[in-house]
Amino acid sequence: MRPWTLSRLSLRHPVLPLARTPGAALLQRRFNGTHSDDPVAGPYTPPSLSQAKSGWIWKDHFAVGPARRFNTLLNDLLPDAFIFHDGYKKAMPQGFHLVYFPIHAAPSKLAPDGAESQHVPGGFDLTKPGATRLWAGGSLTFSDDWAQQVRCFKPGGGRTPYLWTCRETFAGMKVLKRGDESKAVVELQRTYGTEEEGFGEVGKEPVEEQVYIEETRLLAFVPNFEPKATSFGTPGEADFKYKFTPTPEQLFQFSALTNNAHFIHLDREKGIVHGPLTLALMLRTLTHAVHGPTGTVSDVLKISYRNLCPLYVGQEATICLRKRPQEIGKSPEETKNTPEEKDSISVWDVWIQEPGGGMAVKATAHVRTAPAQPPKTKKYPSQTG
């Protein structure tokens, strides 16, 4: 099966030139806010172009409760990648920000599929049979000092919670065609920073040192979605494998954590695994595999991923990890023979296999590993008597 071609979307222009088709014209007018006279445009109220440029802002505290519940859910899905996190003293595991900044829209303002209406291109009618919104992929990039900042409480501040700001902007849109089929791909950019630094405030543009997480989200709007088995081959033999079988209860819990009413996740027999949950599962297995028993300190600097086909409730899937043999900035001889005392960066192939063995998700991660620190010993006074 020939894959869809996702060309790089421009980050400089809020709206991209689209194919010269009637459907593309409607999609274009959706984000220009001029589709009100189109009878097939649907009942949605589009964002204005100025709003798409300036973005939408959410504020949230990284409270302990959601982090604990999410950690419990991940440990239940991946018992072989169990990680303890009490939510108090350490940085939140990477990907935990995905359960914060939930949808604030009233239920009556959601699109017909139960998800956000502001992301839906004009002319795309979600009430038609087969019309589906899917999470197509994206990327996450973490700042060098994310572990000092992405916490439930301020370092050294006792139980004082951080107030975080998420800014989401519309970065681009394309209409992709393959034969008689077409779909629209909307790109969203998100940045996450702390309120104390003025991030997201009116008249204060975010600066580099204020942003601790950058995220790209790709949403595909498919007019006639039909589940198909994937035929994509895998990158090679995996170094680590983690199996999981999502249950309806687990998918519901993630929907509840993220205040997500998207109907495709709530079907007990044909529910589709959430895109953000898939990303969090890959980050969890990376963290578990890289840490291992050596005591090294490691984190993911960046992960880029693409969802090739959906994962379904009740079907076993396998997360596979493979470390590429050469680390960045080193020759093969140095990598093999020279001990490294400073931080090193390695590249990992990550993919998820669906029950038939095909690749459903493909990702590439850059992982930073620091040398292990000797354990701190604590002396106790001797007891006599």
C-alpha positions in Angstrom: 0.0 0.0 0.0 1.5 3.3 -1.0 1.7 5.6 2.0 0.2 9.1 2.2 2.9 11.7 1.6 3.1 14.3 4.4 5.2 17.1 3.1 6.6 19.6 5.6 4.1 22.2 6.6 5.3 25.8 6.7 5.5 27.5 10.1 5.7 31.0 8.6 2.3 31.2 7.0 -0.9 30.7 8.9 -2.7 29.2 5.9 -1.0 27.2 3.1 -2.0 27.1 -0.6 -4.2 24.2 -1.2 -5.0 22.0 -4.1 -7.4 23.5 -6.7 -10.4 21.4 -5.8 -13.9 22.4 -4.5 -13.2 20.5 -1.3 -9.9 22.3 -0.8 -11.6 25.6 -1.4 -14.1 24.9 1.4 -11.2 23.9 3.7 -9.4 27.1 2.9 -12.5 29.2 3.6 -12.9 27.4 6.9 -9.7 29.0 8.2 -10.4 32.3 6.5 -13.7 32.5 8.3 -15.7 33.0 5.1 -17.7 29.8 4.8 -21.0 30.9 6.4 -22.8 30.9 3.0 -21.7 27.4 2.1 -24.6 24.9 2.5 -22.2 22.0 3.1 -19.8 23.8 5.4 -21.4 22.3 8.6 -22.6 24.0 11.8 -19.2 25.0 13.1 -18.1 28.5 13.9 -14.6 28.9 12.5 -11.8 30.8 14.2 -10.9 34.0 12.7 -7.5 34.3 10.9 -6.3 36.7 13.6 -7.2 34.2 16.3 -5.5 31.4 14.4 -2.3 33.5 14.3 -2.4 34.5 18.0 -3.6 31.1 19.2 -5.6 29.8 22.1 -4.3 29.9 25.7 -5.0 27.5 28.5 -3.8 27.8 32.1 -3.5 24.9 34.5 -1.7 23.8 37.6 0.3 20.6 37.5 -1.7 19.1 40.4 -0.6 15.8 41.9 -3.9 14.0 41.4 -3.9 13.8 37.6 -0.2 12.8 37.6 -0.9 10.0 40.0 -3.9 8.7 38.2 -2.1 8.8 34.9 0.9 6.9 36.3 -1.5 4.3 37.7 -3.0 3.9 34.2 0.3 3.6 32.4 1.5 1.0 35.0 -1.7 -0.9 34.4 -1.2 -0.9 30.6 2.5 -1.6 30.8 3.3 -3.6 33.9 6.7 -4.6 32.4 7.6 -0.9 32.3 6.5 -0.1 35.8 7.7 3.3 37.1 7.0 4.7 40.6 6.1 8.4 40.8 4.6 10.0 43.8 4.2 13.4 42.2 5.9 15.3 44.9 9.7 15.6 44.8 10.8 14.5 41.3 10.1 15.8 37.8 7.0 14.5 36.2 7.7 11.7 33.8 8.0 12.9 30.2 4.6 13.0 28.5 2.6 13.7 31.6 1.7 17.2 30.5 -0.7 15.5 28.0 -3.3 15.0 30.7 -3.3 18.7 31.7 -4.8 21.6 29.8 -8.1 19.8 29.0 -10.8 21.0 26.7 -12.7 24.0 28.2 -15.5 24.1 25.7 -19.0 23.3 26.8 -20.4 20.0 25.6 -22.9 21.7 23.4 -20.0 23.5 21.6 -18.1 20.4 20.6 -18.0 19.1 17.1 -20.4 16.2 16.2 -17.6 13.6 16.9 -17.3 14.9 20.5 -13.9 16.6 20.0 -12.9 20.3 19.5 -14.8 22.2 16.9 -12.1 24.9 16.3 -9.8 22.3 14.6 -12.3 21.1 12.0 -11.8 22.4 8.4 -14.9 24.0 6.8 -16.7 21.8 4.4 -15.7 18.7 6.4 -19.0 17.2 7.6 -18.4 15.0 10.6 -22.0 13.9 10.6 -21.6 11.9 7.4 -20.9 8.1 7.7 -17.2 7.4 7.5 -16.1 11.0 8.2 -13.4 10.7 10.9 -10.9 12.8 12.7 -7.6 10.9 13.5 -4.4 11.8 15.3 -1.8 11.5 12.5 1.4 12.1 14.4 3.5 14.9 15.7 6.6 15.7 17.8 7.7 16.6 21.3 10.9 18.7 22.1 12.1 19.2 25.7 14.4 22.0 26.9 17.7 21.1 28.5 16.4 22.1 31.9 12.9 20.6 31.7 13.5 18.2 34.6 14.0 21.2 36.9 10.8 22.9 35.8 8.2 20.2 34.8 7.1 19.4 38.3 4.0 19.6 40.4 5.6 22.0 42.8 8.2 24.7 42.6 11.7 23.4 43.5 12.4 24.6 47.0 8.9 26.0 47.3 7.4 23.4 49.5 3.9 22.6 48.2 3.5 25.8 46.1 2.1 24.6 42.7 3.3 25.9 39.4 0.7 27.7 37.2 1.5 26.7 33.7 0.3 28.2 30.4 -0.2 26.3 27.1 -0.4 28.3 23.9 -1.8 26.6 20.8 -1.5 28.1 17.3 -2.7 27.0 13.9 0.5 26.3 11.9 -0.7 25.1 8.6 -3.0 22.8 6.6 -2.7 20.6 3.5 -5.1 18.6 1.4 -3.4 15.3 0.4 -4.6 13.1 -2.4 -4.0 9.4 -3.3 -6.1 8.3 -6.3 -9.7 9.2 -5.7 -9.1 9.6 -2.0 -8.2 12.8 -0.2 -7.8 14.0 3.3 -7.0 17.3 5.1 -4.1 17.4 7.6 -4.1 20.3 10.1 -0.9 21.1 12.0 -1.1 22.6 15.4 1.8 24.0 17.4 1.8 24.0 21.2 4.3 25.6 23.7 4.3 25.1 27.5 5.8 27.5 30.0 5.3 28.8 33.5 3.0 31.7 34.4 5.5 33.2 36.8 7.7 34.1 33.9 4.9 35.9 32.1 4.5 33.2 29.5 1.3 33.7 27.5 0.4 37.0 29.0 -1.0 39.8 26.7 1.8 41.9 25.3 4.5 39.4 26.4 5.8 37.2 23.6 7.3 33.9 24.7 11.1 33.7 24.6 13.2 30.6 24.2 14.2 30.2 27.9 10.6 30.4 29.0 9.5 27.4 26.9 10.1 24.0 28.4 8.1 21.8 26.1 7.3 22.3 22.4 4.8 20.1 20.7 3.5 19.6 17.2 0.2 17.9 16.6 -1.0 16.6 13.2 -4.8 15.9 12.9 -6.1 14.1 9.8 -9.7 14.6 8.6 -10.6 11.6 6.5 -13.9 11.7 4.5 -14.4 7.9 4.2 -12.3 6.1 6.8 -12.1 2.4 6.5 -9.9 0.3 8.9 -7.2 -1.4 7.0 -4.2 -3.6 8.0 -0.9 -1.9 7.6 1.8 -3.2 5.2 4.7 -1.1 6.5 7.8 -3.1 7.4 9.7 -2.6 10.6 13.1 -0.9 11.0 14.8 -4.1 12.2 15.2 -6.4 15.1 14.1 -4.8 18.4 16.4 -4.5 21.4 13.4 -4.2 23.8 9.7 -5.3 23.4 6.7 -4.3 25.5 3.3 -5.9 24.9 0.0 -4.3 25.9 -3.7 -4.9 25.2 -5.8 -1.8 25.9 -9.2 -2.4 27.5 -12.3 -0.3 27.2 -11.9 0.7 30.9 -8.3 2.0 30.2 -9.4 4.0 27.2 -12.3 5.5 29.2 -9.9 6.5 32.0 -7.6 8.3 29.6 -10.7 10.1 28.1 -11.8 11.1 31.5 -8.3 12.3 32.5 -8.2 14.5 29.4 -11.9 15.5 29.4 -12.1 14.0 25.9 -15.5 13.1 24.6 -14.2 12.0 21.2 -16.6 9.1 20.3 -14.0 6.9 18.5 -12.3 6.1 21.8 -15.5 5.1 23.7 -16.7 2.2 21.6 -16.2 -1.0 23.7 -15.7 -3.2 20.6 -14.0 -0.9 18.0 -12.6 1.9 20.1 -9.4 3.5 18.8 -6.5 4.1 21.1 -5.8 7.8 21.7 -2.9 9.4 19.9 -1.6 11.2 23.0 -1.9 7.9 25.0 0.2 6.1 22.3 2.8 8.8 22.6 2.9 8.5 26.4 3.3 4.7 26.1 6.3 5.1 23.8 7.9 7.6 26.2 7.2 5.3 29.1 9.0 2.3 27.5 11.9 4.5 26.4 12.4 5.8 29.9 12.2 2.3 31.3 14.5 0.7 28.7 17.2 3.4 28.8 17.4 3.7 32.6 17.7 -0.1 33.1 19.7 -1.3 36.1 22.7 0.9 35.4 21.5 4.0 37.4 22.2 6.4 34.5 20.2 9.5 34.3 18.5 9.8 30.9 15.8 11.8 29.2 14.2 12.2 25.8 15.3 15.4 24.1 13.0 15.0 21.1 10.6 12.4 19.7 8.9 12.6 16.3 6.3 10.1 15.4 3.8 9.1 12.8 0.6 7.1 13.2 0.3 4.8 10.2 -2.9 3.0 11.2 -5.0 3.0 14.3 -4.6 0.7 17.3 -7.8 -0.9 18.6 -9.2 -1.8 22.0 -8.8 -5.5 22.9 -6.1 -6.1 20.3 -2.5 -6.9 21.5 0.1 -4.4 20.4 3.9 -4.5 20.8 6.1 -1.5 21.4 9.6 -2.1 20.0 12.7 -0.1 20.7 16.0 -0.3 18.9 19.1 1.8 19.6 21.0 2.8 16.6 24.6 1.7 16.8 26.3 5.1 16.5 25.8 7.9 18.9 25.6 11.5 17.6 28.9 13.2 17.3 31.1 10.1 17.6 32.8 7.9 15.2 32.1 4.1 15.4 35.5 3.5 16.9 34.9 6.1 19.6 31.5 4.8 20.3 32.8 1.2 20.7 36.1 1.7 22.4 36.2 5.0 24.2 34.5 5.4 27.7 32.5 8.6 27.8 32.3 10.6 31.0 30.0 13.3 29.7 26.5 13.3 28.5 25.9 11.4 25.3 23.0 11.5 22.8 21.8 8.3 21.2 19.1 7.8 18.5 16.4 5.2 19.0 13.9 3.8 16.6 10.6 3.2 18.2 7.6 1.5 16.6 4.4 -0.2 17.5 3.3 -3.4 15.8 -0.3 -4.3 15.4 -1.6 -7.9 15.8 -0.7 -8.8 12.2 2.9 -7.8 12.7 2.7 -4.6 10.6 3.9 -1.3 11.9 1.1 0.9 13.2 3.3 3.7 14.7 6.8 4.8 13.7 8.9 7.1 15.8 12.5 8.4 16.2 13.8 9.6 19.5 16.9 11.4 20.6 17.9 10.4 24.1 20.4 12.1 26.4 22.3 9.9 28.9 24.4 11.2 31.7 26.9 9.1 33.6 25.7 7.5 36.8 26.3 9.4 40.0 27.6 7.4 43.0 24.9 6.8 45.5 24.7 9.1 48.5 25.4 7.4 51.8 23.8 8.4 55.0 25.5 7.9 58.3 23.5 7.1 61.4 24.8 7.4 65.0 25.7 4.1 66.5 23.4 2.7 69.1 24.7 1.3 72.4 23.2 -0.3 75.4 
